[in-house]
Amino acid sequence: LQTRMQSLQPDPKAQYRSVYEALKKMVLTEGLWRPLRGINVTMLGAGPAHAMYFACYEKMKKSLSDIFQQGGNSHLANGIAGSVATLLHDAVMNPAEVVKQRLQMFNSPYTSVLGCVRAVQRTEGFGAFYRSYTTQLTMNVPFQAIHFITYELLQEHLNPRREYNPRSHIVAGAVAGAVAAAATTPLDVCKTLLNTQENTALSSLNIRGHLSGMANAFSTVYQLGGLPGFFKGVQARVIYQMPSTAIAWSVYEFFKYFLTKHTLEKRT
């Protein structure tokens, strides 16, 4: 839904006024499973990406907190650790995101993940899978910095003893995801344009070849949609990120608690 609603010049059959209308229209006209298009490539990339992401975050958070605030919780350390972890995460997820979003576009010519990968590689080269990488990082570095700082800040108030508390992890994760998602929507719109290379939008501005670079993406979005264009799909993005970050944090905190407890029991 987010990918569709961020389209700058959508097909008349794919114009939506709300998240509910978009979901209803997609299911009725394109089938029940259409909103789940691209889930396989997302799952394929998410495992290794998140493994590196949280491992790097925990290691850097501990090391930097000892430097900035010995024995305490430093928000600066949390923000920097989250930003660095994003570099590893996006290196894995960027190609998966390109394929996912191309599969999700209205009237997508691609029928499978492998078919999309082969077609993009053949017509646009390997660089197409990382065309939006700098924009992705430009978006995700502030996103993750806001995300981690907000999460850790809320944990201080909701769970000051930092014990395993599913409710606090879910609430803090959801709020942190919503705040970060809303703040970085303009960059996400630019990333979607670079990933999908929306033909109708580029043709209307007589842009030949492929659009590349964050500056070009910003300029194109502004020319086609003005300032409101940078917030297309913000509702869908926030609705998507809230459960996503809530689930990610609650599952992560559970395994962190479970594995730590198991290790301590083995030692005793």
BALOBA-1460 file (C-alpha; in Angstrom, 3 decimals):
// residues 268
<rec num="1" residu="l" x="0.000" y="0.000" z="0.000"/>
<rec num="2" residu="q" x="2.816" y="2.372" z="0.880"/>
<rec num="3" residu="t" x="4.578" y="1.774" z="-2.460"/>
<rec num="4" residu="r" x="1.346" y="2.312" z="-4.404"/>
<rec num="5" residu="m" x="0.357" y="5.447" z="-2.500"/>
<rec num="6" residu="q" x="3.796" y="7.000" z="-3.028"/>
<rec num="7" residu="s" x="3.390" y="6.817" z="-6.812"/>
<rec num="8" residu="l" x="3.764" y="10.364" z="-8.173"/>
<rec num="9" residu="q" x="1.597" y="9.865" z="-11.275"/>
<rec num="10" residu="p" x="-0.465" y="6.722" z="-10.650"/>
<rec num="11" residu="d" x="-2.611" y="4.973" z="-13.216"/>
<rec num="12" residu="p" x="-6.293" y="6.085" z="-12.910"/>
<rec num="13" residu="k" x="-7.093" y="2.538" z="-11.760"/>
<rec num="14" residu="a" x="-4.537" y="2.821" z="-8.958"/>
<rec num="15" residu="q" x="-5.468" y="6.163" z="-7.407"/>
<rec num="16" residu="y" x="-6.360" y="5.921" z="-3.733"/>
<rec num="17" residu="r" x="-7.620" y="8.447" z="-1.193"/>
<rec num="18" residu="s" x="-6.989" y="6.382" z="1.917"/>
<rec num="19" residu="v" x="-5.265" y="3.231" z="3.156"/>
<rec num="20" residu="y" x="-8.623" y="1.439" z="3.547"/>
<rec num="21" residu="e" x="-9.736" y="2.358" z="0.016"/>
<rec num="22" residu="a" x="-6.400" y="1.209" z="-1.411"/>
<rec num="23" residu="l" x="-6.561" y="-2.152" z="0.370"/>
<rec num="24" residu="k" x="-10.199" y="-2.725" z="-0.632"/>
<rec num="25" residu="k" x="-9.584" y="-1.762" z="-4.263"/>
<rec num="26" residu="m" x="-6.470" y="-3.950" z="-4.551"/>
<rec num="27" residu="v" x="-8.191" y="-7.019" z="-3.121"/>
<rec num="28" residu="l" x="-11.347" y="-6.600" z="-5.230"/>
<rec num="29" residu="t" x="-9.625" y="-5.866" z="-8.549"/>
<rec num="30" residu="e" x="-6.314" y="-7.733" z="-8.265"/>
<rec num="31" residu="g" x="-7.026" y="-10.590" z="-5.876"/>
<rec num="32" residu="l" x="-6.755" y="-11.411" z="-2.181"/>
<rec num="33" residu="w" x="-2.976" y="-12.073" z="-2.231"/>
<rec num="34" residu="r" x="-1.926" y="-8.961" z="-4.172"/>
<rec num="35" residu="p" x="-1.179" y="-6.878" z="-1.022"/>
<rec num="36" residu="l" x="1.362" y="-9.561" z="0.016"/>
<rec num="37" residu="r" x="3.351" y="-9.325" z="-3.220"/>
<rec num="38" residu="g" x="7.067" y="-9.280" z="-2.499"/>
<rec num="39" residu="i" x="6.824" y="-10.909" z="0.938"/>
<rec num="40" residu="n" x="9.180" y="-13.739" z="-0.074"/>
<rec num="41" residu="v" x="12.085" y="-11.479" z="-1.052"/>
<rec num="42" residu="t" x="11.536" y="-9.394" z="2.103"/>
<rec num="43" residu="m" x="11.745" y="-12.487" z="4.306"/>
<rec num="44" residu="l" x="14.845" y="-13.674" z="2.442"/>
<rec num="45" residu="g" x="16.729" y="-10.442" z="3.118"/>
<rec num="46" residu="a" x="15.346" y="-9.679" z="6.591"/>
<rec num="47" residu="g" x="17.045" y="-12.579" z="8.407"/>
<rec num="48" residu="p" x="20.707" y="-11.770" z="7.720"/>
<rec num="49" residu="a" x="20.023" y="-8.019" z="7.647"/>
<rec num="50" residu="h" x="18.497" y="-7.933" z="11.128"/>
<rec num="51" residu="a" x="21.081" y="-10.344" z="12.547"/>
<rec num="52" residu="m" x="23.882" y="-7.929" z="11.611"/>
<rec num="53" residu="y" x="21.751" y="-4.953" z="12.596"/>
<rec num="54" residu="f" x="21.104" y="-5.933" z="16.228"/>
<rec num="55" residu="a" x="24.522" y="-7.529" z="16.757"/>
<rec num="56" residu="c" x="26.249" y="-4.317" z="15.626"/>
<rec num="57" residu="y" x="23.837" y="-2.152" z="17.650"/>
<rec num="58" residu="e" x="24.387" y="-4.008" z="20.935"/>
<rec num="59" residu="k" x="28.167" y="-4.097" z="20.547"/>
<rec num="60" residu="m" x="28.497" y="-0.408" z="19.635"/>
<rec num="61" residu="k" x="25.948" y="0.758" z="22.208"/>
<rec num="62" residu="k" x="27.903" y="-0.905" z="25.012"/>
<rec num="63" residu="s" x="31.299" y="0.332" z="23.791"/>
<rec num="64" residu="l" x="30.153" y="3.925" z="23.186"/>
<rec num="65" residu="s" x="28.115" y="4.148" z="26.403"/>
<rec num="66" residu="d" x="31.267" y="3.287" z="28.356"/>
<rec num="67" residu="i" x="33.025" y="6.186" z="26.614"/>
<rec num="68" residu="f" x="30.245" y="8.815" z="26.808"/>
<rec num="69" residu="q" x="28.593" y="7.879" z="30.104"/>
<rec num="70" residu="q" x="30.454" y="5.276" z="32.167"/>
<rec num="71" residu="g" x="27.979" y="2.791" z="33.640"/>
<rec num="72" residu="g" x="24.951" y="4.699" z="32.275"/>
<rec num="73" residu="n" x="22.704" y="4.824" z="29.247"/>
<rec num="74" residu="s" x="23.890" y="7.430" z="26.718"/>
<rec num="75" residu="h" x="21.316" y="8.589" z="24.142"/>
<rec num="76" residu="l" x="24.150" y="9.822" z="21.928"/>
<rec num="77" residu="a" x="25.666" y="6.323" z="22.009"/>
<rec num="78" residu="n" x="22.259" y="4.806" z="21.159"/>
<rec num="79" residu="g" x="21.828" y="7.123" z="18.175"/>
<rec num="80" residu="i" x="25.338" y="6.518" z="16.788"/>
<rec num="81" residu="a" x="25.080" y="2.734" z="17.310"/>
<rec num="82" residu="g" x="21.731" y="2.638" z="15.506"/>
<rec num="83" residu="s" x="23.096" y="4.695" z="12.622"/>
<rec num="84" residu="v" x="26.174" y="2.475" z="12.115"/>
<rec num="85" residu="a" x="24.072" y="-0.696" z="12.349"/>
<rec num="86" residu="t" x="21.961" y="0.718" z="9.512"/>
<rec num="87" residu="l" x="24.943" y="0.676" z="7.129"/>
<rec num="88" residu="l" x="25.155" y="-3.125" z="7.416"/>
<rec num="89" residu="h" x="21.398" y="-3.653" z="7.403"/>
<rec num="90" residu="d" x="20.798" y="-1.600" z="4.239"/>
<rec num="91" residu="a" x="23.668" y="-3.203" z="2.341"/>
<rec num="92" residu="v" x="21.672" y="-6.438" z="2.483"/>
<rec num="93" residu="m" x="18.134" y="-5.048" z="2.288"/>
<rec num="94" residu="n" x="18.549" y="-2.491" z="-0.505"/>
<rec num="95" residu="p" x="18.517" y="-5.027" z="-3.385"/>
<rec num="96" residu="a" x="15.596" y="-6.842" z="-1.737"/>
<rec num="97" residu="e" x="13.737" y="-3.534" z="-1.440"/>
<rec num="98" residu="v" x="14.264" y="-2.751" z="-5.136"/>
<rec num="99" residu="v" x="12.825" y="-6.108" z="-6.191"/>
<rec num="100" residu="k" x="9.974" y="-5.890" z="-3.671"/>
<rec num="101" residu="q" x="8.842" y="-2.444" z="-4.793"/>
<rec num="102" residu="r" x="9.003" y="-3.313" z="-8.490"/>
<rec num="103" residu="l" x="6.801" y="-6.320" z="-7.837"/>
<rec num="104" residu="q" x="4.361" y="-4.138" z="-5.882"/>
<rec num="105" residu="m" x="3.780" y="-1.463" z="-8.541"/>
<rec num="106" residu="f" x="0.430" y="-1.417" z="-10.354"/>
<rec num="107" residu="n" x="0.556" y="-3.478" z="-13.568"/>
<rec num="108" residu="s" x="4.070" y="-4.669" z="-12.690"/>
<rec num="109" residu="p" x="5.606" y="-6.527" z="-15.657"/>
<rec num="110" residu="y" x="7.430" y="-8.882" z="-13.272"/>
<rec num="111" residu="t" x="5.840" y="-12.176" z="-12.272"/>
<rec num="112" residu="s" x="8.478" y="-13.545" z="-9.891"/>
<rec num="113" residu="v" x="11.446" y="-12.500" z="-7.747"/>
<rec num="114" residu="l" x="13.962" y="-14.327" z="-9.938"/>
<rec num="115" residu="g" x="12.399" y="-12.957" z="-13.116"/>
<rec num="116" residu="c" x="12.589" y="-9.410" z="-11.737"/>
<rec num="117" residu="v" x="16.237" y="-9.831" z="-10.667"/>
<rec num="118" residu="r" x="17.215" y="-11.164" z="-14.105"/>
<rec num="119" residu="a" x="15.311" y="-8.462" z="-16.006"/>
<rec num="120" residu="v" x="16.742" y="-5.590" z="-13.935"/>
<rec num="121" residu="q" x="20.262" y="-7.026" z="-14.154"/>
<rec num="122" residu="r" x="19.974" y="-7.445" z="-17.946"/>
<rec num="123" residu="t" x="18.425" y="-4.048" z="-18.758"/>
<rec num="124" residu="e" x="19.858" y="-1.748" z="-16.064"/>
<rec num="125" residu="g" x="22.926" y="-3.530" z="-14.692"/>
<rec num="126" residu="f" x="23.927" y="-4.496" z="-11.153"/>
<rec num="127" residu="g" x="24.070" y="-0.852" z="-10.090"/>
<rec num="128" residu="a" x="20.263" y="-0.661" z="-10.300"/>
<rec num="129" residu="f" x="20.007" y="-2.662" z="-7.077"/>
<rec num="130" residu="y" x="21.975" y="0.040" z="-5.239"/>
<rec num="131" residu="r" x="20.708" y="3.113" z="-7.081"/>
<rec num="132" residu="s" x="18.769" y="4.210" z="-4.003"/>
<rec num="133" residu="y" x="21.401" y="3.119" z="-1.450"/>
<rec num="134" residu="t" x="22.630" y="6.626" z="-0.611"/>
<rec num="135" residu="t" x="19.039" y="7.870" z="-0.360"/>
<rec num="136" residu="q" x="18.167" y="4.815" z="1.733"/>
<rec num="137" residu="l" x="21.047" y="5.593" z="4.091"/>
<rec num="138" residu="t" x="20.184" y="9.290" z="4.144"/>
<rec num="139" residu="m" x="16.692" y="8.242" z="5.220"/>
<rec num="140" residu="n" x="17.540" y="5.335" z="7.501"/>
<rec num="141" residu="v" x="20.403" y="6.941" z="9.429"/>
<rec num="142" residu="p" x="18.115" y="9.671" z="10.875"/>
<rec num="143" residu="f" x="15.236" y="7.149" z="11.014"/>
<rec num="144" residu="q" x="17.238" y="4.704" z="13.136"/>
<rec num="145" residu="a" x="18.784" y="7.451" z="15.241"/>
<rec num="146" residu="i" x="15.282" y="8.813" z="16.075"/>
<rec num="147" residu="h" x="13.960" y="5.249" z="16.417"/>
<rec num="148" residu="f" x="16.601" y="4.014" z="18.874"/>
<rec num="149" residu="i" x="16.766" y="7.219" z="20.924"/>
<rec num="150" residu="t" x="12.944" y="7.304" z="21.259"/>
<rec num="151" residu="y" x="12.812" y="3.601" z="22.164"/>
<rec num="152" residu="e" x="15.525" y="3.853" z="24.816"/>
<rec num="153" residu="l" x="13.990" y="7.081" z="26.190"/>
<rec num="154" residu="l" x="10.572" y="5.437" z="26.542"/>
<rec num="155" residu="q" x="12.152" y="2.376" z="28.146"/>
<rec num="156" residu="e" x="13.652" y="4.627" z="30.824"/>
<rec num="157" residu="h" x="10.127" y="5.783" z="31.761"/>
<rec num="158" residu="l" x="8.090" y="2.620" z="31.116"/>
<rec num="159" residu="n" x="10.685" y="0.093" z="32.267"/>
<rec num="160" residu="p" x="13.298" y="1.905" z="34.402"/>
<rec num="161" residu="r" x="14.760" y="-1.342" z="35.789"/>
<rec num="162" residu="r" x="15.248" y="-2.573" z="32.198"/>
<rec num="163" residu="e" x="13.751" y="-5.978" z="32.896"/>
<rec num="164" residu="y" x="12.031" y="-8.182" z="30.333"/>
<rec num="165" residu="n" x="8.592" y="-6.543" z="30.048"/>
<rec num="166" residu="p" x="6.670" y="-7.430" z="26.838"/>
<rec num="167" residu="r" x="4.149" y="-4.601" z="27.220"/>
<rec num="168" residu="s" x="6.803" y="-1.894" z="27.539"/>
<rec num="169" residu="h" x="8.768" y="-3.312" z="24.592"/>
<rec num="170" residu="i" x="5.668" y="-3.346" z="22.357"/>
<rec num="171" residu="v" x="4.499" y="0.166" z="23.313"/>
<rec num="172" residu="a" x="7.964" y="1.744" z="23.109"/>
<rec num="173" residu="g" x="8.701" y="-0.030" z="19.816"/>
<rec num="174" residu="a" x="5.414" y="1.075" z="18.217"/>
<rec num="175" residu="v" x="5.745" y="4.729" z="19.301"/>
<rec num="176" residu="a" x="9.416" y="4.895" z="18.289"/>
<rec num="177" residu="g" x="8.580" y="3.445" z="14.857"/>
<rec num="178" residu="a" x="5.697" y="5.876" z="14.300"/>
<rec num="179" residu="v" x="7.728" y="8.972" z="15.221"/>
<rec num="180" residu="a" x="10.706" y="7.948" z="13.065"/>
<rec num="181" residu="a" x="8.470" y="6.948" z="10.128"/>
<rec num="182" residu="a" x="6.571" y="10.235" z="10.030"/>
<rec num="183" residu="a" x="9.767" y="12.299" z="10.287"/>
<rec num="184" residu="t" x="11.501" y="10.524" z="7.375"/>
<rec num="185" residu="t" x="8.589" y="10.119" z="4.911"/>
<rec num="186" residu="p" x="9.960" y="12.710" z="2.419"/>
<rec num="187" residu="l" x="13.135" y="10.667" z="2.012"/>
<rec num="188" residu="d" x="11.118" y="7.470" z="1.664"/>
<rec num="189" residu="v" x="9.117" y="8.966" z="-1.223"/>
<rec num="190" residu="c" x="12.395" y="9.780" z="-3.005"/>
<rec num="191" residu="k" x="13.698" y="6.261" z="-2.333"/>
<rec num="192" residu="t" x="10.539" y="4.722" z="-3.820"/>
<rec num="193" residu="l" x="10.934" y="6.822" z="-6.972"/>
<rec num="194" residu="l" x="14.564" y="5.701" z="-7.375"/>
<rec num="195" residu="n" x="13.643" y="2.053" z="-6.760"/>
<rec num="196" residu="t" x="10.675" y="1.907" z="-9.116"/>
<rec num="197" residu="q" x="11.839" y="4.377" z="-11.807"/>
<rec num="198" residu="e" x="8.147" y="5.240" z="-12.288"/>
<rec num="199" residu="n" x="7.818" y="5.504" z="-16.070"/>
<rec num="200" residu="t" x="4.759" y="7.789" z="-16.248"/>
<rec num="201" residu="a" x="6.246" y="10.294" z="-13.817"/>
<rec num="202" residu="l" x="9.649" y="10.420" z="-15.541"/>
<rec num="203" residu="s" x="8.108" y="10.641" z="-19.027"/>
<rec num="204" residu="s" x="5.948" y="13.631" z="-18.015"/>
<rec num="205" residu="l" x="9.164" y="15.568" z="-17.276"/>
<rec num="206" residu="n" x="10.906" y="14.261" z="-20.413"/>
<rec num="207" residu="i" x="13.485" y="12.443" z="-18.294"/>
<rec num="208" residu="r" x="15.243" y="9.891" z="-20.464"/>
<rec num="209" residu="g" x="17.178" y="6.929" z="-19.150"/>
<rec num="210" residu="h" x="17.203" y="6.185" z="-15.444"/>
<rec num="211" residu="l" x="16.840" y="8.628" z="-12.575"/>
<rec num="212" residu="s" x="19.754" y="8.482" z="-10.136"/>
<rec num="213" residu="g" x="20.910" y="10.416" z="-7.118"/>
<rec num="214" residu="m" x="19.086" y="11.887" z="-4.150"/>
<rec num="215" residu="a" x="19.202" y="15.457" z="-5.481"/>
<rec num="216" residu="n" x="17.528" y="14.426" z="-8.748"/>
<rec num="217" residu="a" x="14.899" y="12.461" z="-6.846"/>
<rec num="218" residu="f" x="14.113" y="15.444" z="-4.589"/>
<rec num="219" residu="s" x="13.829" y="17.764" z="-7.583"/>
<rec num="220" residu="t" x="11.557" y="15.345" z="-9.471"/>
<rec num="221" residu="v" x="9.225" y="14.805" z="-6.509"/>
<rec num="222" residu="y" x="8.943" y="18.575" z="-5.975"/>
<rec num="223" residu="q" x="8.233" y="19.264" z="-9.660"/>
<rec num="224" residu="l" x="5.491" y="16.646" z="-9.785"/>
<rec num="225" residu="g" x="3.874" y="17.006" z="-6.371"/>
<rec num="226" residu="g" x="5.146" y="20.134" z="-4.666"/>
<rec num="227" residu="l" x="5.637" y="19.980" z="-0.883"/>
<rec num="228" residu="p" x="2.601" y="17.668" z="-0.347"/>
<rec num="229" residu="g" x="4.297" y="15.197" z="-2.720"/>
<rec num="230" residu="f" x="6.968" y="14.523" z="-0.096"/>
<rec num="231" residu="f" x="4.321" y="13.205" z="2.298"/>
<rec num="232" residu="k" x="2.487" y="10.866" z="-0.050"/>
<rec num="233" residu="g" x="1.741" y="7.610" z="1.746"/>
<rec num="234" residu="v" x="2.676" y="8.955" z="5.202"/>
<rec num="235" residu="q" x="-0.403" y="7.344" z="6.760"/>
<rec num="236" residu="a" x="0.399" y="3.949" z="5.245"/>
<rec num="237" residu="r" x="4.062" y="4.302" z="6.263"/>
<rec num="238" residu="v" x="3.217" y="5.021" z="9.916"/>
<rec num="239" residu="i" x="0.621" y="2.215" z="10.034"/>
<rec num="240" residu="y" x="3.244" y="-0.143" z="8.546"/>
<rec num="241" residu="q" x="6.102" y="0.878" z="10.840"/>
<rec num="242" residu="m" x="4.207" y="0.776" z="14.151"/>
<rec num="243" residu="p" x="3.512" y="-2.988" z="14.216"/>
<rec num="244" residu="s" x="6.782" y="-3.671" z="12.396"/>
<rec num="245" residu="t" x="8.975" y="-2.040" z="15.050"/>
<rec num="246" residu="a" x="6.752" y="-3.276" z="17.912"/>
<rec num="247" residu="i" x="7.117" y="-6.886" z="16.702"/>
<rec num="248" residu="a" x="10.851" y="-6.504" z="16.004"/>
<rec num="249" residu="w" x="11.636" y="-5.127" z="19.478"/>
<rec num="250" residu="s" x="9.367" y="-7.513" z="21.403"/>
<rec num="251" residu="v" x="10.781" y="-10.583" z="19.608"/>
<rec num="252" residu="y" x="14.346" y="-9.306" z="19.950"/>
<rec num="253" residu="e" x="13.965" y="-8.494" z="23.662"/>
<rec num="254" residu="f" x="12.397" y="-11.933" z="24.282"/>
<rec num="255" residu="f" x="15.313" y="-13.799" z="22.697"/>
<rec num="256" residu="k" x="17.818" y="-11.529" z="24.414"/>
<rec num="257" residu="y" x="16.170" y="-12.353" z="27.786"/>
<rec num="258" residu="f" x="15.778" y="-16.066" z="26.988"/>
<rec num="259" residu="l" x="19.352" y="-16.584" z="25.762"/>
<rec num="260" residu="t" x="20.894" y="-14.544" z="28.586"/>
<rec num="261" residu="k" x="18.872" y="-16.456" z="31.179"/>
<rec num="262" residu="h" x="19.818" y="-19.772" z="29.564"/>
<rec num="263" residu="t" x="23.534" y="-18.841" z="29.573"/>
<rec num="264" residu="l" x="23.417" y="-17.804" z="33.252"/>
<rec num="265" residu="e" x="21.636" y="-21.037" z="34.222"/>
<rec num="266" residu="k" x="24.307" y="-23.075" z="32.446"/>
<rec num="267" residu="r" x="27.059" y="-21.220" z="34.314"/>
<rec num="268" residu="t" x="25.424" y="-21.798" z="37.721"/>
